[in-house]
Amino acid sequence: MSTIPGRQPRFQIADELVYLDGNSLGALPTGVADRLQEVVRREWGEGLIRSWNDAHWMELSRRVAARIAPLIGVGPGDVHLGDSTSVSLFKTTVAAARLRPGRQVLVVEPSTFPTDGYVIAGVADLMGLELRWCDPADPLAAVDDDVALLSLTHVDFRTGAMFDMATITAAAQARGALVQWDLCHSTGAVPVDLTGVGADLAVGCTYKYLNGGPGSPAFLWVAPEHQAAARQPITGWMGHAAPFAMARDYAPVDGIGRFASGTPPVLALSALEAALEAFEGISLDALRDRSLELTDLFIALVDERLPGVFEIATPRDHQRRGSQVSLRHDHAYGVVQALIARNVIGDFRDPDIARFGFAPLYNTPDHVRTAVERLEAVMANEEYADPAYSSRNAVT
Ligand SMILES: *Cc1c(COP(=O)(O)O)cnc(C)c1O
């Protein structure tokens, strides 16, 4: 299996499998299993408590963060890693609201990934602020002089539609609001330049296109100019200026490190560090070219072989497309299940979306052709109508 032309295979995926769900759980990069073995057996098993110093566990989070930074266009010392996306978003959203005292409104988009809405609603409740839902077709219409923060997801998880980050950021900031981007469906597949667009805050997953493994820690970023004044709500000892002084009173460390709370997840960070090796030597532009090649091909083949069968929910315009293609169909759940039975793994999103993620690091044009061939068979034989698919699994 080839990855980007000229690259060696860097992933362990069964040959017979067409895996188009790397936007939900990235594939296993070669090297991760061995690295985890080593950390568990040698660093933990033999080194024990000494490994906090000898194996540099304390610096692990910063080291991994520095590898993610170039993928989102920020400085290596300005990213923090360690919590879930949901918890990271709680921290950055509280910090953002505190950076804009006197402004009462947090703006969120209703079709965003639900956790973003839930967490930001929770922050509004906690801080006595107002949550305002914006129109995804025109988020700026909701931004006025009362708005402290506009928080958007760069690439929509259902449709793969992508916001124009530069234009929206500049326009919302011109009205005095801070702008936060959730990069869960962008990082590792779509070039992002947070510094270039002048964004204020960002969060993102590492278990999707970054392949860090199930539940791997999310990242957060706060623009350098905000860090000194930023106050996040979970003021744990790991964000203290001197954790081992065991002082009574909290004093946050300078820089992004103040967004840490508790002991870092060493095993998960070690897996992620090894996983990020797969990005070594690969430019974001090459990734984007590959991603568009794959999604263009998928759309073209669905148009050609299955005309009128699906509504393509993903924008055809490159400027507005992330790295997935979503097909609407009344039997979308059955379509996805029948494809899985044929070794093509995508996923279903309520109510009618069959979603196919294209991971530019390891998916190939052959995967796309095979997927569409099998989709044709599923539709021709009405395999989606199998009664076995009439009730849904817990994770779809
Ligand atoms: C996947 C995803 C999340 C996941 O949040 P966790 O706390 O890591 O479970 C959050 N937001 C968006 C936009 C996502 O796509």
The ligand as an SDF file (V2000), in Angstrom:
LIG
                    3D

 15 15  0  0  0  0  0  0  0  0999 V2000
  -14.4120   14.7290   17.6020 C   0  0  0  0  0  0  0  0  0  0  0  0
  -14.7950   16.0860   18.0580 C   0  0  0  0  0  0  0  0  0  0  0  0
  -14.8030   16.4150   19.4200 C   0  0  0  0  0  0  0  0  0  0  0  0
  -14.4980   15.3700   20.4420 C   0  0  0  0  0  0  0  0  0  0  0  0
  -14.4310   15.8090   21.7390 O   0  0  0  0  0  0  0  0  0  0  0  0
  -13.7920   14.8750   22.8570 P   0  0  0  0  0  0  0  0  0  0  0  0
  -13.8970   15.6560   24.0850 O   0  0  0  0  0  0  0  0  0  0  0  0
  -12.3880   14.5680   22.4220 O   0  0  0  0  0  0  0  0  0  0  0  0
  -14.5960   13.6080   22.8990 O   0  0  0  0  0  0  0  0  0  0  0  0
  -15.1130   17.7260   19.7760 C   0  0  0  0  0  0  0  0  0  0  0  0
  -15.4060   18.6560   18.8420 N   0  0  0  0  0  0  0  0  0  0  0  0
  -15.4200   18.3600   17.5200 C   0  0  0  0  0  0  0  0  0  0  0  0
  -15.7390   19.4180   16.5170 C   0  0  0  0  0  0  0  0  0  0  0  0
  -15.1300   17.0600   17.0870 C   0  0  0  0  0  0  0  0  0  0  0  0
  -15.1510   16.7720   15.8050 O   0  0  0  0  0  0  0  0  0  0  0  0
  1  2  1  0
  2  3  1  0
  2 14  2  0
  3  4  1  0
  3 10  2  0
  4  5  1  0
  5  6  1  0
  6  7  2  0
  6  8  1  0
  6  9  1  0
 10 11  1  0
 11 12  2  0
 12 13  1  0
 12 14  1  0
 14 15  1  0
M  END
$$$$
